[in-house]
Amino acid sequence: MDQTTRDLLIAAHDMVADEARFCAEHFAVDKDGKIVFANDPAAVRWCPLGAIILAITKRPQGDSQMMIAATKCLSSASMKLFGSNIADAVNAGGHAAAMQLFDEALKEGE
């Protein structure tokens, strides 16, 4: 894994490390639980993929290739740990599963 992908995964991890800033089933929600875009200023909770989207939009040179690379890392971790895709793993396992995915993806990329 390259340093940019690692940085994105760490930033996304940090965004949802506090369970109060995590959500499942949607990229992001606002304070009332309404579904919003991941980069909407009203967003207060994100799923792992939504957190990656937000981390990319905060970078001056963020692009779709960064999203693909970071998503591949999480997907690989999800298959290894849960035998399923990211959404199914997170929707079934909640915050704990999301943190496991980030930890495994970062470990695999060392």
Secondary structure, DSSP 8 states (H G I E B T S, - for coil): --HHHHHHHHHHHHHHSSGGGB-SSSSEE-TTS-B--TT-TT--EE-HHHHHHHHHHTSTT--HHHHHHHHHHHHHHHHHHHSS-HHHHHHHHHHHHHHHHHHHHHHHT-
